[in-house]
Amino acid sequence: MKYIFFLYALFFLLPENTTAQNKKEPWSAAQLMPTQTLAEQINKKQDGHLLILSVGPDALIKGSVNMGPAHDPEQLKKLKSYLKKVPRSREVVLYCGCCPFDRCPNIRPAFQTLTDMGFKKAWLLNIPKNIKTDWLDKQYPVNEE
């Protein structure tokens, strides 16, 4: 009897759990920009066509604009307001770097906002660990204060 109950519970609970785990990200693999690519464009001064937005705790990457943590509704509202003035044809690179990429609370709402607003050239900077490991430790260009 316990075995049948276990199978019954597994049958009804497992599909829900696997659906949640397989949730599709709001970006495609082709929309991930390697950190080295962005760093090279900045160093060669070939980044003028890019709008680089920090949606995390600080704008460390050279030329980036601080939008604040996008998990906060007020900061997300600030991002939307800022983007209203940006042509939809502009290339936009988002990054956070507060924590490992797969757990970041900021990149998903920010990238979804870009998509919802019709930006066709949206990039997400691929920072798998954090901004220190994937940018600062590699001595990539930073904003000077």
Phi, psi and omega per residue, in radians:
M1 nan -0.755 3.118
K2 -1.078 -0.659 -3.132
Y3 -1.109 -0.752 3.134
I4 -1.156 -0.736 3.098
F5 -1.064 -0.746 3.125
F6 -1.069 -0.809 3.117
L7 -1.118 -0.700 3.110
Y8 -1.070 -0.834 3.139
A9 -1.114 -0.749 3.139
L10 -1.088 -0.708 -3.132
F11 -1.072 -0.707 -3.087
F12 -1.526 -0.487 -3.088
L13 -1.594 -0.610 -3.064
L14 -1.083 -0.814 3.127
P15 -1.020 -0.643 3.136
E16 -1.147 -0.746 -3.132
N17 -1.180 -0.731 -3.117
T18 -1.226 -0.556 3.072
T19 -1.118 -0.759 3.133
A20 -1.151 -0.656 -3.120
Q21 -1.256 -0.511 -3.106
N22 -1.652 0.359 -3.128
K23 -1.002 2.315 -3.093
K24 -1.312 2.358 3.082
E25 -1.260 2.693 -3.137
P26 -1.331 0.009 3.101
W27 -2.166 2.815 3.056
S28 -1.761 2.904 3.108
A29 -1.051 -0.570 3.141
A30 -1.207 -0.284 -3.137
Q31 -1.632 0.050 3.083
L32 -1.540 2.167 3.130
M33 -1.779 2.182 3.074
P34 -1.119 2.521 3.141
T35 -1.031 -0.655 -3.133
Q36 -1.072 -0.672 3.131
T37 -1.077 -0.840 3.133
L38 -1.141 -0.756 -3.139
A39 -1.045 -0.730 3.118
E40 -1.128 -0.716 3.125
Q41 -1.121 -0.705 3.120
I42 -1.152 -0.823 -3.118
N43 -1.100 -0.596 3.139
K44 -1.572 0.099 -3.110
K45 0.972 0.685 3.094
Q46 -1.897 0.459 -3.082
D47 -1.875 0.138 -3.090
G48 -1.066 -0.445 3.139
H49 -1.457 -0.139 -3.080
L50 -1.723 2.502 2.934
L51 -1.891 1.998 -3.084
I52 -1.808 2.082 -3.069
L53 -2.084 2.236 3.031
S54 -1.565 2.154 3.104
V55 -1.955 0.423 3.115
G56 -2.061 -2.659 -3.036
P57 -1.301 -0.368 -3.091
D58 -2.793 2.670 3.106
A59 -1.674 1.605 -3.101
L60 -1.629 -0.549 -3.071
I61 -1.248 2.346 -3.093
K62 -0.949 2.239 3.106
G63 1.484 -0.020 -3.106
S64 -1.467 2.725 -3.133
V65 -1.918 2.315 -3.114
N66 -1.447 2.021 3.093
M67 -1.763 -0.212 -3.104
G68 1.497 2.879 -3.101
P69 -1.059 2.072 -3.027
A70 -1.287 -0.143 3.065
H71 -1.306 -0.323 3.108
D72 -1.444 2.143 -3.093
P73 -0.951 -0.643 3.131
E74 -1.182 -0.682 3.123
Q75 -1.230 -0.634 3.089
L76 -1.144 -0.657 3.073
K77 -1.101 -0.711 3.086
K78 -1.074 -0.737 3.116
L79 -1.080 -0.824 3.135
K80 -1.048 -0.763 3.131
S81 -1.080 -0.755 3.122
Y82 -1.100 -0.763 -3.077
L83 -1.234 -0.375 3.123
K84 -1.028 -0.516 -3.098
K85 -1.548 -0.054 -3.053
V86 -1.721 2.278 3.085
P87 -1.030 2.424 -3.097
R88 -1.169 -0.242 3.123
S89 -1.509 -0.140 -3.106
R90 -1.256 2.458 3.050
E91 -1.372 2.232 -3.117
V92 -2.141 2.263 3.085
V93 -1.971 2.129 3.080
L94 -1.786 2.549 2.997
Y95 -2.655 2.789 3.031
C96 -2.280 -1.441 3.119
G97 1.575 0.213 -3.117
C98 -1.246 -0.482 -3.046
C99 -2.788 3.137 3.100
P100 -0.942 2.424 -3.040
F101 -0.849 -0.776 -3.061
D102 -1.226 -0.253 -3.139
R103 -1.972 0.038 -3.049
C104 -1.118 2.199 -3.131
P105 -1.436 -0.121 -3.004
N106 -1.769 -0.590 -2.994
I107 -1.248 -0.613 -3.100
R108 -1.165 -0.890 3.123
P109 -1.133 -0.600 3.139
A110 -1.202 -0.783 -3.126
F111 -1.188 -0.664 3.092
Q112 -1.090 -0.650 3.086
T113 -1.075 -0.802 3.092
L114 -0.994 -0.827 -3.134
T115 -1.099 -0.821 -3.127
D116 -1.079 -0.538 -3.118
M117 -1.489 -0.015 3.022
G118 1.587 0.302 3.089
F119 -1.309 2.109 -3.078
K120 -1.599 -0.337 -3.125
K121 -1.997 1.052 -3.121
A122 -1.691 2.333 3.114
W123 -2.152 2.606 2.992
L124 -2.085 2.117 3.123
L125 -1.171 2.192 -3.054
N126 -1.414 1.675 3.137
I127 -2.015 1.528 -3.032
P128 -1.187 -0.555 -3.098
K129 -1.823 -1.204 3.102
N130 -2.994 2.976 -3.060
I131 -1.129 -0.573 3.132
K132 -1.144 -0.938 -3.094
T133 -1.172 -0.779 -2.977
D134 -1.619 -0.096 3.123
W135 -2.365 -1.056 -3.048
L136 -1.121 -0.803 -3.136
D137 -1.123 -0.383 3.116
K138 -1.560 0.025 3.136
Q139 0.987 0.712 3.036
Y140 -1.320 2.821 -3.034
P141 -1.149 2.390 -3.123
V142 -2.187 2.788 3.034
N143 -1.184 2.400 3.097
E144 -1.673 2.385 3.134
E145 -1.934 nan nan
